[in-house]
Amino acid sequence: MIRILKYLKHNLYIRDLVYTNQQFNNKHTHDNVPTTLLQILKRLGELRYKKIVCLVGAGLSTASGIPDFRTPGSGIYDNLQKYNLPYPEAIFELNYFLQNPTPFYQFCKDIYPGKHMPCLAHKFLKLLEDKNILLRVYTQNIDGLELLAGLSPERVIEAHGGFSSASCSYCGQAHDIEIVKGKILSDQFPIVCEQKLCQGYVKPDIVMFGENLPSRFFTLQPEDFSECDLLLVAGTSLIVQPFGGLVHSPAEHVPRVLINRDLVYPFSYMKRDRDNDYILKADIIESIRRLMLAADWRQELLELSNDKS
């Protein structure tokens, strides 16, 4: 009992967030392999992981004040009445865009990057890069806040595209994103392709239903996940495919940490997909704070958040 009380007192600041399996019979488990989330975070703080891959989703954006897509009531899909769509998902369907591009352009104007700022979670990703332990960030978000936080473009894969480039939806010809941005923000749409005889509509390279994901999403996966030594999954339901399938890509011995408000497959309290899966279940900002404290990155936390509590 005394040992238990000492343990709880020592780890008070993360006790309500840490969930780990009580059994550690993984064939990889031995004296040199961490078996608790605390050990994982301590090793993170000691920079013992060198090739961290992060999978991030709308949870980071909502912490910056951007609504997600599917939350009942507050999600984007529940608040598209002003666009007069036949159904919410039509705004991201290529076939509908080709018939009626105006709603998508209006939506782009409403969410164009610049109205929101990166949150602590975005800055944490940048910190990993600054410490030279980040291999890649795979993001579902189209808001560009990972890049706005200072992450190098080569470290970020925008799986569902974004506002950093633009092209014709018919012929694929690249167009100057600054010109496209200016026309969208000044309601000069539809934007017609300048390629001779094309007449297709030009849009920011946000991936629509019916379009392929960026080639980098596929070409970098084999090397990234063969080198990955720690997987961080933050702010995502892992429902949308093929992005969600990335969680299975690291080798079996690689620890996977879910940082999420809700539990999502393949992470579970009762039965875990892997013995080296760990969970930080809480508000994303609170989780990142606790994570950084457990990693003994207190000074970095102060600098990133100006939080002196």
MIBA-426621 format. One record per residue (C-alpha): x, y, z. Coordinates in pm, 1 decimal. Layout:
        c1        c2        c3
         X         Y         Z
...
//
This chain:
        c1        c2        c3
       0.0       0.0       0.0
     282.1     241.1      85.7
     446.1     174.6    -250.0
     119.2     245.6    -428.1
      67.2     574.0    -243.3
     419.3     687.4    -323.4
     366.2     600.9    -688.7
      41.0     798.2    -708.9
     191.1    1096.7    -531.6
     494.5    1098.8    -758.4
     282.2    1082.8   -1072.4
     -12.7    1296.0    -964.3
       3.4    1522.3   -1267.1
     -77.8    1245.3   -1513.2
    -263.4     989.1   -1306.2
    -605.9    1069.4   -1453.5
    -482.0    1050.0   -1811.2
    -267.5     738.6   -1823.4
    -427.7     409.6   -1922.6
    -210.1     102.4   -1967.5
    -271.4    -269.6   -1983.3
    -188.6    -459.7   -1666.2
     -39.9    -751.8   -1855.4
     289.0    -728.4   -2042.4
     344.3   -1066.1   -2201.8
     449.1    -925.9   -2537.5
     728.1   -1134.6   -2684.0
     929.7    -812.4   -2723.5
     910.4    -733.7   -2350.3
    1239.1    -756.3   -2163.4
    1440.7    -538.9   -1927.9
    1527.4    -281.9   -2194.9
    1176.2    -234.7   -2333.1
     940.5      18.3   -2166.2
     617.8    -128.5   -2029.5
     436.7     186.0   -1908.5
     340.5     514.5   -2063.5
     554.1     695.5   -1807.0
     859.1     509.3   -1933.4
     768.8     594.9   -2293.2
     740.1     964.6   -2211.0
    1062.6     961.5   -2011.1
    1243.3     810.3   -2308.4
    1084.1    1073.6   -2529.2
    1222.5    1345.5   -2302.9
    1565.6    1183.4   -2315.0
    1550.2    1195.0   -2697.9
    1586.5     817.9   -2720.3
    1331.6     805.8   -3002.2
    1483.1     937.6   -3322.7
    1223.2     866.5   -3591.9
     885.0     972.7   -3456.1
     585.0     959.7   -3688.9
     269.5    1151.3   -3596.8
     -83.6    1094.6   -3726.0
    -300.2    1398.2   -3652.0
    -655.6    1504.0   -3726.5
    -931.8    1752.0   -3654.2
    -873.7    1748.5   -3278.0
    -576.9    1981.2   -3330.5
    -783.9    2216.8   -3545.2
   -1074.0    2232.8   -3300.9
    -825.6    2336.0   -3031.3
    -745.0    2629.8   -3260.8
   -1112.4    2719.0   -3291.2
   -1188.4    2545.6   -3622.0
   -1497.8    2318.3   -3616.5
   -1451.4    1956.8   -3716.5
   -1669.5    1796.9   -3981.0
   -1883.8    1538.9   -3805.8
   -1958.6    1648.3   -3447.9
   -2339.7    1669.8   -3421.8
   -2457.3    2028.6   -3392.1
   -2121.8    2206.6   -3410.8
   -1957.7    2016.9   -3696.6
   -1915.6    2166.7   -4042.4
   -2149.6    1911.7   -4201.4
   -2431.3    2026.3   -3970.2
   -2381.1    2394.5   -4055.1
   -2379.0    2416.8   -4433.1
   -2735.6    2542.1   -4481.5
   -2625.7    2870.5   -4639.8
   -2464.1    2685.0   -4930.4
   -2795.7    2526.1   -5041.2
   -2646.7    2181.9   -5089.5
   -2852.9    1872.6   -5175.2
   -2667.0    1694.4   -4890.2
   -2368.5    1804.7   -4674.8
   -2101.8    1584.1   -4830.8
   -2173.1    1733.9   -5174.9
   -1947.4    2028.5   -5093.1
   -1647.1    1792.8   -5115.3
   -1762.5    1582.3   -5410.8
   -1574.5    1640.1   -5734.0
   -1875.9    1564.6   -5953.7
   -2088.2    1820.0   -5769.2
   -1807.9    2078.7   -5784.7
   -1784.5    2039.7   -6162.0
   -2159.5    2105.6   -6189.2
   -2185.1    2379.3   -5926.7
   -1849.0    2512.0   -5802.1
   -1980.6    2817.3   -5616.6
   -2056.5    2650.3   -5278.6
   -1704.1    2509.6   -5254.5
   -1545.9    2846.7   -5336.6
   -1766.2    3012.9   -5073.9
   -1666.7    2749.9   -4820.3
   -1297.5    2802.9   -4901.9
   -1340.3    3175.3   -4847.1
   -1497.6    3112.0   -4506.6
   -1218.6    2884.0   -4381.9
    -918.5    3026.9   -4568.7
    -600.3    3007.4   -4357.0
    -516.6    3321.9   -4164.4
    -819.9    3344.3   -3937.1
    -688.7    3088.9   -3686.8
    -354.3    3031.3   -3518.8
    -167.6    2711.1   -3427.0
    -241.5    2569.7   -3082.9
      -4.7    2406.0   -2834.5
     -42.1    2070.6   -3009.1
      81.6    2216.3   -3339.7
     372.6    2382.2   -3158.1
     455.7    2050.7   -2992.4
     502.0    1895.6   -3337.4
     738.5    2178.7   -3426.8
     928.1    2113.5   -3101.4
     980.6    1751.4   -3204.3
    1129.6    1874.2   -3530.4
    1350.2    2126.5   -3351.7
    1481.8    1846.7   -3131.7
    1561.1    1650.7   -3450.5
    1348.5    1351.4   -3353.1
    1052.4    1400.8   -3589.5
    1045.9    1191.5   -3903.5
     704.3    1288.9   -4043.3
     362.7    1432.4   -3964.0
      70.7    1284.0   -4155.3
    -224.3    1519.8   -4117.6
    -588.3    1494.4   -4220.4
    -634.4    1868.2   -4173.9
    -664.9    2108.1   -4465.3
    -613.7    2428.9   -4263.9
    -234.8    2442.0   -4297.5
    -179.0    2509.3   -3926.1
     103.1    2255.9   -3907.1
     296.2    2462.0   -4160.6
     192.8    2787.7   -3996.3
     341.2    2652.8   -3671.5
     675.8    2642.8   -3852.3
     705.3    2278.4   -3949.2
     915.6    2222.9   -4259.3
     703.3    2129.4   -4563.1
     914.9    1818.0   -4619.6
     816.2    1695.1   -4271.8
     442.8    1733.4   -4335.2
     217.2    1522.1   -4553.0
    -122.1    1684.2   -4600.2
    -310.0    1364.2   -4674.5
    -627.2    1547.4   -4772.0
    -453.9    1840.4   -4938.4
    -469.1    2203.3   -4839.6
    -433.2    2565.4   -4943.7
     -61.1    2564.6   -5021.7
    -112.0    2496.5   -5393.3
    -382.2    2503.4   -5660.0
    -455.7    2324.8   -5984.9
    -721.1    2266.8   -6247.3
    -971.0    1999.5   -6146.9
    -995.3    1884.8   -6509.5
    -649.9    1894.0   -6670.1
    -437.2    1911.7   -6355.9
    -242.7    2220.8   -6462.9
     -83.2    2396.1   -6162.5
    -188.9    2755.8   -6095.7
     -45.6    3031.8   -5878.6
    -204.7    2983.5   -5536.3
    -174.8    3354.1   -5453.9
    -378.5    3445.2   -5761.1
    -634.5    3177.7   -5677.0
    -647.5    3299.1   -5316.8
    -706.4    3658.0   -5428.0
    -993.8    3558.4   -5652.6
   -1157.8    3343.6   -5384.6
   -1135.5    3613.2   -5117.8
   -1275.4    3874.1   -5356.8
   -1560.5    3649.4   -5482.1
   -1418.7    3625.8   -5834.8
   -1534.4    3272.8   -5905.8
   -1562.0    3030.9   -6066.7
   -1192.8    3035.8   -6150.5
   -1143.0    2898.6   -6500.9
    -826.1    2722.9   -6613.9
    -595.0    2928.8   -6833.6
    -481.9    2622.8   -7029.7
    -592.8    2647.5   -7389.6
    -912.2    2454.2   -7470.3
    -949.5    2332.8   -7110.3
   -1205.6    2554.6   -6936.9
   -1191.0    2342.8   -6622.2
   -1235.4    2492.2   -6275.1
    -927.6    2577.6   -6069.0
    -931.9    2520.6   -5692.9
    -693.1    2485.9   -5399.6
    -555.9    2132.9   -5387.1
    -799.8    2007.6   -5124.3
    -871.4    1641.9   -5196.5
   -1234.1    1583.9   -5289.3
   -1430.7    1261.8   -5295.8
   -1344.4    1121.2   -5636.5
    -984.5    1249.4   -5635.8
    -661.6    1071.5   -5552.7
    -465.3    1154.8   -5240.7
    -130.2    1332.6   -5295.8
     139.4    1100.6   -5430.2
     366.1    1177.7   -5132.4
     110.6    1014.0   -4905.2
     185.6     682.6   -5071.9
     548.1     710.8   -5181.8
     690.6     806.3   -4841.7
     500.6     548.6   -4635.8
     727.0     243.5   -4686.0
    1044.6     417.8   -4571.9
     876.1     625.5   -4302.2
     717.3     332.4   -4125.1
    1015.3     103.3   -4165.4
    1220.0     363.7   -3974.8
     950.1     472.4   -3728.3
    1044.7     402.6   -3364.8
     747.1     579.3   -3198.0
     398.8     651.0   -3332.6
     193.7     937.6   -3186.8
    -174.4     948.5   -3284.1
    -349.2    1273.5   -3188.8
    -692.7    1425.6   -3243.2
    -826.2    1176.1   -3496.1
   -1102.2     916.9   -3511.8
    -898.5     703.6   -3755.9
   -1226.3     638.5   -3938.6
   -1151.6     797.9   -4276.6
    -955.0     570.3   -4505.6
    -689.8     520.0   -4625.1
    -551.4     758.0   -4359.4
    -688.5     552.8   -4069.7
    -502.9     243.9   -4187.3
    -167.8     411.3   -4123.6
    -197.9     322.9   -3754.8
    -119.2     -38.3   -3845.3
     191.4      46.9   -4049.0
     469.1      57.2   -3783.2
     642.2    -266.6   -3688.0
     484.2    -466.7   -3405.8
     750.4    -368.2   -3151.9
     704.8       8.3   -3209.7
     510.2     181.1   -2927.3
     189.4     357.3   -3030.3
      46.5     637.7   -2815.7
    -309.3     767.1   -2862.6
    -359.5    1129.6   -2752.7
    -733.0    1178.6   -2791.1
   -1053.2    1296.0   -2630.2
   -1219.3     964.8   -2718.6
   -1102.8     608.0   -2752.9
   -1080.3     491.9   -3112.7
   -1002.6     162.1   -3279.6
    -754.6      -9.9   -3243.9
    -697.8     135.5   -2895.4
    -916.2       3.4   -2615.0
    -921.6     -27.8   -2237.9
   -1029.5    -391.3   -2235.3
    -844.4    -542.0   -2527.8
    -558.4    -373.7   -2703.4
    -448.1    -446.7   -3055.4
     -86.6    -448.1   -2935.0
      66.3    -481.5   -2589.8
     272.0    -166.9   -2645.0
     -28.0      61.5   -2707.3
     -81.3     350.0   -2463.7
    -354.1     608.1   -2412.1
    -370.6     971.6   -2301.6
    -745.9    1033.9   -2293.0
    -843.5    1395.9   -2231.0
    -866.3    1735.6   -2395.1
    -585.8    1760.7   -2652.4
    -422.4    2067.9   -2497.8
    -433.5    1923.4   -2146.9
    -286.8    1598.2   -2277.5
       2.6    1775.4   -2448.9
      75.4    1971.2   -2131.6
      83.9    1653.6   -1923.1
     291.4    1474.8   -2184.8
     552.5    1751.2   -2189.1
     568.1    1760.1   -1809.8
     616.7    1383.6   -1797.1
     893.6    1418.1   -2056.0
    1055.5    1681.1   -1831.1
    1008.5    1948.3   -2097.6
     876.4    2201.3   -1848.5
    1081.5    2491.1   -1981.6
     975.3    2416.4   -2337.5
     613.0    2409.0   -2222.8
     649.4    2749.9   -2061.1
     802.4    2891.1   -2377.5
     536.7    2745.3   -2608.3
     227.8    2820.8   -2403.0
     323.7    3105.4   -2168.1
     153.4    2888.7   -1907.2
     309.9    2945.3   -1566.0
      60.5    2731.6   -1374.0
//
